[in-house]
Amino acid sequence: MQKAYQKSEHEIYLENEAGERIAEILFPEVEPKVYCIQRTFVDDSLRGQGVAGQLLRAVPDTLRQDGRKAKAT
């Protein structure tokens, strides 16, 4: 099954058929156009499938599209 991640300005997430979040990564803006990864969550049902890594790789790609960047803390 192909996972369809949803994206917004400050998060990338995956929902199950019931609309419940089963994976997410949150990255609030800490300075103008600079974001910090704050939280990563993967439901037990998805653990061991590389979902956290996919989310982590998606953040810089998503930010770069709009000229934004991530900051390590």
N, C-alpha and C positions, 0 to 999 in steps of 0.2 A: 504494500500500500504506500503510495506517495503521500508524504505529509505536506499539508498546505498551511504554511505559516502565515499568520496575519501580522501586519506591521502598522505601527503608528509612530509618531515623532519620537516617543520615549520608550518604546517597548516592541518586542517581537514575541509572539506567543502562538500556541497551538491549542485548539479546543477539540474535545471529543464530540460525538454525535449529539450529546445532550447539552452542548454549549458550555461545558465546564472546562476551565483551563487545566491542561495536563502538562504543560511546559511553558516556561516564560523566562525572558531575560529583560530586566529593567535597566535603563540607562538615562537618568535625569540629566538635564543641562546644569552644569556647575559654573560655567562662564559662558559668555556669548559664543555660540557655535562649538562649545567644548562639552563633552558628555563623559560621565563616569559610570562604569558598569557597577550597579548597586546590588542586584539580586539575580540569582539564577535558580530556577526550580524545575525539576523533572519528576513527574509522577512515577511511583514504583513500577507501574505497568510498562514504562518506556525505558527504564534503567538498563544499561548495558547495550543499548542500541546506537550510541553515539549522538544522541539528541543534544546533550549539553555542549558537545564540541561543535555541532552544527550551529547552535544558537550563538556561541562565542565567535565563530567565524563570520556569521551574518552581520554582526554589529558593525565592524569597520567597513564592510562593503556597503551597508545601508547608509552609514554616516558620510562616506566619501562621495556618494551620489549627489549630495547637496552641499558639498564643500565643508562638511562638519568633521570633527575628529574626536577620538576618545583620549582620555587622560588616565594614566595609571596612578593609583593612589596606594 
